[in-house]
Amino acid sequence: MAPRKRAAGLPNGPVDSVVATKKTTAGAPPIPTSKIPPPLRFPLAVILNMSLSSLFYTIASEFTAGDLSSVSRSVNDWPQIFGLVACKILELGVSWFGGFDSYDVLSLTLLTHLPPLVLLVTCYSIRPTTLLSCLFIDLAATSAPFTLLRRLHPAHASTSPPDAVANKSIISDLPTQIFTSLLGAVIYACTLYASYSTFLPNLLATNFTGLRSLSGIYNAQFLTLIVLFLPVGLAAKVLLFTPATASKRDKADEVREKFDPAKATLEDTIWWNVWGWEKRGRVMITRGLVLAGVSFFYGWVQVFASIEGATSAGAAGWSGVWALAGVVTGCVYWWVGDGAT
């Protein structure tokens, strides 16, 4: 009987291996150890996130309330409030128990919180300054707890030694970083532009009452979208390309190389076909699915629950476009990584 494969964990590992590890490498700075007991770290991260978010939105309300209140759906029932809070905890839990560091969370937040705000600016004539204010609050409130409670993954830490990650020369190469960031921006721009030019105007017009204008959809320019999505491309590169390319071989890779289809059981063969990828591929698949899933779920909840006149189908259609862009970006990054490594 062939040896049974075991799926590797997420690229960054659990919190204990990320925060509390005491290993050091010669020439590298010492790794700090968290004094906070592991069971308390995630609840503390949730409390910090919600406290900072409430504080920042209260401060910004004098500047954004007039814009947002005119298009916002009233949320007064306790079940609705608890539902939104539960969704937020779930979003944080995906990042926390997925082993993401502050760079990952910052990138994931930008990629998943931007779509509802783009809809407001494009179709509801909300001021771009309001979009930037809301986005900054979300980025700061979400990344701050991870910055305080979890150290950077070696793939994101400039001080990490060369042997801490694979392909250090690739992920630290400036032209490669620029190219992959631009590539991510182009993919998102292509996906949005193709949607703008085909089904999206009709979907918005039939599933959103109270739209102020669709001129932002009809008049969108492809090159302008690329420029506007440069931060999106950078975030996609940080979240997807860098951790996958920096992934080192693990025991699952050794088992993968020893796999013999002539001796494998049916269970081993099925598992091989589903998850028999090298570590870099498993990391890309996992993170791509997280990006697509959070993009769709968060976007659907925010659009349907927060925008007056939005239907469930309309929210799903808008969020699905961004989720698709994340999936395509991950696939292209996987193909690029095959040629680079």
N, C-alpha and C positions, 0 to 999 in steps of 0.2 A: 504494500500500500504506500502510495506517495505521501510525503510529509504534508501535513495540512497547513495551509497558509494562514497567517494572522494579519489582520488589517492593522496598519500603523495608525497612531494617534494623530491629532492635528499638529501642524508644523511647530507651533510654539510650545506645545506641551501644556500640562496642567499648571495651575497657579503655583503649586508648591515647587515645581521645578523651575519656574520662571522667576519668582520673587525670592524664595527662601533658600535657593542654592548658594553654597559657599565655595564652589570650585573657582579656582583662578588659573590663569595661564601665564607662563613666564612672559614678562614684558607688558602684560595687560593690567589695567587698574583693578583693584579689588572690587568684587561684586557685593553690593550692599545686601543685607538680609533684613527682611521686614520683621518688626517686633510685634505686629498685629497677628493674633491667632488666625489661621486660615479660615475657620468657619465664619469669622466676622468680616472678612474683607469684602465679599460681595454685598452683603447688606449695607456696609458702610459706603460702598461705591454707589449703590442705589440712593441712599440718603443724600450723599454729596451731590449727585446729579440733579435730583429733584429740588434740593435747596438752592443750588446755583441757578438752575433754570428759572425757578420762581423769582429769585432775587433779580436776575438780569431782565426778565420780561416785565417785572414791575417797574424797574427803572426806565425801560424802553417804551412803556405803555404810553407815555406822554407824546411820543413821536410816531408810534405805529398804530395806536388804537383806532384812530379815525379811519385809516385805510382798511384794517382788518375787520373791524366791527361791521362795516357796511356789507361784507360778503360772508361773514361767519355764521354758521348754524349755531343756534342756542343749545348749550349743553348744561341742563339744570337738574336732570334726574340723577340720583345717586348711582343707579346701575350703569348709566353712560359714563359717569366720572370714574367709577371703579374699573370699567372696561378699558378706558384710555390709560389709566395707571397700570393695569395689568399688561397692556400691550407694551408700555414703556419698559416695565420690568423684564418682559420677555425679550425685548430688543437688547437690553443690557446683558441679559443672561446669555444670549447667543454669543456675544463678543467675549464675555468673561470666561465662560466655560469652554469656549473655543480657543482659549489661550492667546487672544489678541493683545497686543501692546498698544500704547497710546498712538503710535503712528498708524497702526491698523484701524483703530477706532476712529481716529480723525478722518481717515480716508473713507471708511465705510459710512460714516455720518454724512460726509459731503455728498457721496454718491447716492445715498438713499433719502436724504432730507431735501435735496435740491428739487426733485420733480414736482412736488406740490407747490413749491414757491414759484417755479417757472410757469406753472399753469396760472397762478394768480397774476403774475406780471404780464404774461402774454395775452390772456383772455379777459382779465378783470381790471386792467389798467391800474394795478397796484404799483406804487412807486418802487423803482429798483433799490432805493435806499432802504425801504422797508424790508425787501428781500434780503439785502446784505445784513441788516441788523438781526433779523430772525436767524439767518444762517450762522452768523458769528456766535450768537447765544447758544445755539444747538451744538456747534463745534466745541466751544469752550466748556459748556456744562457736561458734555459727554466725555471729552478727552481728559479733563482735569483729574477725575478720580483714578483713571488708569495711569496717568503720569505719576501720581502720588503713591499708588499701591502696587504697581507692577513695573519692573525694569524693562528696558528695551530688548527686543529679540536681537541676537547677534547680527542678523541680516540688516537691521536698521541702525545698529550702533556703529558709528565711524571708528570707534576705538577698539572694536573687536579684532582679535588676532586673525591672521589669514586662515589658520586651520580650524577656526570656529564655525565656518560655513563653507559650502561648496561654491566654486566659481566666484571667488571674491573679486577677481580682476574684472569680471563682466558686470557685476552689480555695482561696482564703484567706478566704472568707466563713464565719464561724462557724456560723450557722444551717444553711448547706448542708452543712458537715462533720458536724454533729450529725444532720441528717436522713439523709444517705447512710450514716452509721455505723449508725444505728438500723434503716434499711432492710435493710442487710446482716445484722444480727442477726435481724430478723424472718424473712428468707428462710431462713437456716440453721435457725432454730427451727421454721419451718413444715415444712421438709424432714424434719428429724429426728422431729418429732411425728407427721407423716403416716406415716413408716416404723414408728415405735413402735406406731402404732394399726392397722397392717395386717400386713405380711409379716415384719417383722424379728423379733418374738418366736419365731415358728416356725423361722426360719432359724438363729437363735442356739441354740435348743434342740436342733436336729438336727445342727449342725455344730461345736458346742463341747462337749467333754466336760470336766467339772469346773467348770461354772458354779455359782456359789454361790447366786445369786438373780437372778430376773428382775423383782423388785419395783420396781427403779429404772426399768425400761422401762414396766411397766404403770401405775405411779403418777406418771409424769412429767406435769407441768403446763405448759401452753403458755406462760403468762406467766412462769413460773419459768425456762423455757428461754430466753426472750427476754432476761431480765436476765442470766443466766449467759453468754449469747453476745454481750453488748455488746462485750467485747474482740475477739471474732471479727469483728463488724461493722466495728469500727474498722480492723482489719487488712485486711479486704476492701476498704474504702474506700481505704486507703493503697496497696495493691497494684494495684487495678484502676481505680477511678474517677479518682483524682487524676492518674496519669500519662497516661491516655487523654484526659481533658479538657484537660490542659496541652499536648498534642501540637501542634506547629506544622506548618503546611503544608510539604510537601517536593516534590521534583521529580516524584514519582509522582502527586501530586495534580494537577500541571499537565498531565501526560500524560493523566490520567484525564478531565480536562475537555475535552481535544481528541479523545477517542476518537470515531470515526465508525463505527458498525456497518455502514454501507453499503460502506465501503472496507476494513474490517478483515478479516484472514485468519482461518481457522478457529482457529488457535493463539491469535491475539490475542483472539478472542471467548471461547474457553474460559477463558483466563487472566483476562479481564475479569469473567466470571461468578463465578469462584472467588475472586479477590483484588482485584477492582476497587472496593475501599472507600476512603473517605477515610482520612487518617492516623489519626484517632482510632479509627475502626473496626478498622483493622489492629492497632493497639496493644491494643485490648480483646480481639480474637480471640486474638492471640498470648499475652497474659498469662492469659486465661481458660483456654486449652488447657494452659499450663504449670501453672496451679493445679490443674486437674482431673487432669492426668497425674501430677503429683507426689503429689497427695492419694491417688490410687488406688494407684500403684506403691509409695510409701513405706508407706502403711497396710497394703497386702497383705503386704509383706515383713516388717514389724514384727510384725503379728498372727500370721502363719503361722510365722515363724521364731522368735518369742520367747515365745509363749503356749502352754503345754502343753495339748494336746488340741484345738487349733484346726485345722480342715481348710482346704485351699486355697479351696474354695467359700465357706466361712464368712468367711474373711478378705476374699475378693473382694466378697462381699455387703455386709459392714460398710463397707469402704473405698469401694465404689461409691456408697453413700448420700451420703457426704461429697463425693465428686467431683461428683455430680449437683448438690449444693447450690452448689458453686463455679461450675458452668456456668450455673445459673439466676441466680445473683447477677450474673455478668458480663452476661448478656442483659438483665436489668432495669436495670443501671447504664448499658448502652448506650442503652436506651430513654429513661432519665432524662436522659442527656447530650444526646440529640437535642433535647429540649425546653428544656434549659438553655443550649445554645450557639447 
